Amino acid sequence: MVTSCGGGAAPTEAAVAYTLVVEAPAQVDVTATAQPLIVEDTPTAESTLTFTPEPTFTPSVTPTETSLPPLELPTEISNAPALLAWDGTPTYLGDSQPGFDFRVFYDPQLWALTQDQFGYFAIGHRNIPYCVISVTSGRGLPANISVEQDIMYADKVTFSVGIASENGVKKFVTYTGGDGKIITGFQVSFEEQVDACIADAEKVLTTLQSISSSRATPEP
């Protein structure tokens, strides 16, 4: 009824409608202000044990030559003749006439018939240790040994002489020769008084001759 007769009446308090405007908070640009949280994966340093080997002391070894003991010589023969004969089988049988042996003469006051370290018969000097005349034949030599060749003539005998040296020091001398019927070899070994040993040995070797095997003195 009221509205049909005039202007609209003022709304009552009960009829007032309220509109609540809630302003949204200003939006924050996260991309502009927010700093990304970076978790650094920092590896924990592992302890490293470094092993440095210490040098091992190795004593230097200098090879030394050990001399064999000198030959055992028999007692000098009482009232011995001025010269004794040493007879033996030629060491080069293929180059010698069958049925012949070699013979050399030695002074029993200077030399004695014995055996060398290999069991072969030899004569050893009574006054010069390690001065020995033994039988030998061709064989190989160590690389550190050099050989100087020479020729020695004595009456009916010719010797091919081989002077073996090591670093310029004479070690032994070989004599290979014969009288046309036999060819045999000898070696003169020494350690001291080299020249005296060689001189006395050559006096023995220059007496070389061939004899019939039936006349040869049996070796003791």
GIZIRA-V42966 format. One record per residue. N is the residue number from 1. OMEGA is omega in whole degrees, -180 to 180 (* if undefined). Layout:
BEGIN
<<N & OMEGA> <N & OMEGA>>
END
This chain:
BEGIN
<<1 & -176> <2 & -175> <3 & -180> <4 & -174> <5 & -178> <6 & -179> <7 & -175> <8 & 180> <9 & 179> <10 & -178> <11 & 179> <12 & -177> <13 & -177> <14 & -174> <15 & -177> <16 & 179> <17 & -180> <18 & 176> <19 & -178> <20 & 178> <21 & 179> <22 & 179> <23 & 178> <24 & 178> <25 & -179> <26 & -179> <27 & -179> <28 & 178> <29 & -176> <30 & -176> <31 & -177> <32 & -172> <33 & -174> <34 & 176> <35 & -179> <36 & 180> <37 & -179> <38 & 177> <39 & -179> <40 & 178> <41 & -178> <42 & -178> <43 & 178> <44 & -177> <45 & 178> <46 & 179> <47 & -178> <48 & -180> <49 & 179> <50 & -178> <51 & 177> <52 & -178> <53 & 177> <54 & 180> <55 & 179> <56 & -179> <57 & 178> <58 & -179> <59 & 179> <60 & -178> <61 & 177> <62 & -178> <63 & 178> <64 & -179> <65 & 179> <66 & -178> <67 & 173> <68 & 178> <69 & 178> <70 & -178> <71 & 175> <72 & -176> <73 & 177> <74 & 179> <75 & -180> <76 & -178> <77 & 177> <78 & 178> <79 & 180> <80 & 176> <81 & -177> <82 & -180> <83 & 174> <84 & -179> <85 & 171> <86 & -180> <87 & 179> <88 & 180> <89 & 178> <90 & -178> <91 & 176> <92 & -177> <93 & -179> <94 & 180> <95 & -178> <96 & 177> <97 & 179> <98 & 177> <99 & 180> <100 & 175> <101 & 175> <102 & 175> <103 & 170> <104 & 180> <105 & -180> <106 & 178> <107 & -177> <108 & 175> <109 & 179> <110 & -173> <111 & 176> <112 & 179> <113 & -177> <114 & 176> <115 & 177> <116 & -176> <117 & -179> <118 & 177> <119 & 178> <120 & 180> <121 & -178> <122 & 173> <123 & -179> <124 & -180> <125 & -178> <126 & -174> <127 & -179> <128 & -180> <129 & 177> <130 & 175> <131 & -171> <132 & 170> <133 & -180> <134 & 177> <135 & -179> <136 & 173> <137 & -176> <138 & 180> <139 & 179> <140 & -179> <141 & 175> <142 & -177> <143 & -177> <144 & 180> <145 & 175> <146 & -175> <147 & 175> <148 & -176> <149 & 178> <150 & 178> <151 & 178> <152 & 179> <153 & 178> <154 & -180> <155 & -177> <156 & -175> <157 & 174> <158 & -179> <159 & 166> <160 & -172> <161 & 175> <162 & -179> <163 & -177> <164 & -178> <165 & 174> <166 & -177> <167 & 177> <168 & -179> <169 & 179> <170 & 179> <171 & 175> <172 & 179> <173 & 178> <174 & 179> <175 & 180> <176 & -178> <177 & -179> <178 & -177> <179 & -179> <180 & 177> <181 & 180> <182 & 170> <183 & -179> <184 & -177> <185 & 177> <186 & 175> <187 & 176> <188 & -180> <189 & -176> <190 & 173> <191 & 179> <192 & -178> <193 & -172> <194 & -176> <195 & 180> <196 & 179> <197 & -179> <198 & -179> <199 & 179> <200 & -180> <201 & -179> <202 & 174> <203 & 178> <204 & -173> <205 & -179> <206 & 175> <207 & -176> <208 & 175> <209 & 176> <210 & 176> <211 & 177> <212 & -179> <213 & 180> <214 & -180> <215 & -176> <216 & 177> <217 & 179> <218 & 178> <219 & -179> <220 & *>>
END
